[in-house]
Amino acid sequence: MNAFNAVRIARRLGLELAAFAVKDAGETVAADLLVLDLDHLPADCRANLLAQAATSPKHSRSDLAVHSYNLNRAELRVLRRAGVRVARRLTAGLLAPVTA
C-alpha cells in the first residue's frame, strides 16, 4: 500500500520514483532521495540506521527521508539532528524536493 501511495504522490509532484521491497534493499540505486518505511524494516536494519544517524555530522543526510508511527522522542531527535526528513506517515511533504 505504501508503494502505491508513494508512486501516486510522486506522480502528482512530477517526480520519478522506483519502489523496492525490503528483500531488494541490497541493490545499489542512484537516487536523489531514499524514502524508508521504518515500520517495515527488519529490527537490525532499523537499529543500524539509527546508529549511523547518531554518529553522522549534523544535517548530513538530506538525501534520506523516513516515516514511522513508532519512533520515540530520542530516535526522532537523532534522525532530525542528522538531517533526515522524518514524518509519521508518507506524505507529499516528505517526498517534495527541498528548496534552498
C-alpha positions in Angstrom: 0.0 0.0 0.0 2.8 2.4 0.8 4.5 1.8 -2.5 1.2 2.5 -4.3 0.8 5.7 -2.3 4.4 6.8 -2.9 4.0 6.3 -6.7 0.8 8.3 -6.7 2.3 11.2 -4.6 5.4 11.2 -6.7 3.4 11.3 -10.0 1.4 14.3 -8.6 4.7 16.1 -7.7 6.2 15.3 -11.2 8.9 13.1 -9.6 10.3 9.8 -10.8 10.0 7.1 -8.2 11.1 3.5 -8.0 9.8 1.3 -5.2 11.8 -1.6 -3.7 10.8 -4.3 -1.3 12.9 -4.9 1.8 14.3 -8.1 0.2 15.9 -5.9 -2.5 17.5 -3.4 -0.1 21.0 -4.6 -1.0 20.6 -3.3 -4.6 22.6 -0.2 -5.4 20.4 2.6 -6.7 21.3 6.1 -7.7 18.7 8.5 -6.3 18.2 12.0 -5.1 16.2 10.8 -2.1 15.8 7.5 -0.4 12.5 7.1 1.5 12.2 4.3 4.1 9.2 3.0 5.9 10.8 2.2 9.3 7.9 0.2 10.5 8.5 -2.4 7.8 12.3 -2.7 8.1 13.8 -5.6 10.0 14.8 -4.7 13.5 18.5 -5.0 12.8 18.3 -2.7 9.7 16.3 -0.1 11.8 18.9 -0.3 14.6 21.8 0.1 12.2 20.1 3.2 10.5 19.6 4.8 13.9 23.2 4.1 15.0 24.5 5.6 11.8 22.3 8.7 12.2 23.5 9.1 15.7 27.2 9.3 14.6 26.5 11.4 11.4 27.6 15.0 11.3 24.7 17.4 11.8 22.5 17.8 8.7 24.5 15.3 6.6 21.6 13.1 5.4 19.3 15.4 3.4 19.1 12.6 0.9 17.2 10.4 3.3 13.6 10.5 4.5 11.8 8.1 6.8 8.3 7.6 8.1 7.2 5.6 11.1 4.4 5.6 13.6 6.7 4.0 16.1 9.6 6.5 16.7 10.2 7.6 20.2 11.4 11.1 21.0 15.1 10.1 21.3 15.0 8.4 17.9 13.2 11.3 16.4 15.8 13.8 17.7 18.7 11.6 16.5 17.3 11.4 13.0 16.4 15.1 12.7 19.8 16.1 14.1 21.4 14.1 11.3 19.3 16.0 8.7 17.0 13.1 7.9 13.5 14.1 6.9 11.0 12.5 9.4 7.3 12.1 9.4 4.7 9.8 11.0 3.2 8.8 7.6 4.1 9.0 3.9 3.1 12.5 2.6 3.9 14.8 -0.3 5.9 16.9 2.0 8.2 14.0 2.7 8.9 13.4 -1.0 8.9 17.0 -2.2 12.3 18.4 -3.2 13.9 20.6 -0.6 14.4 24.2 -1.9 17.1 26.3 -0.5 
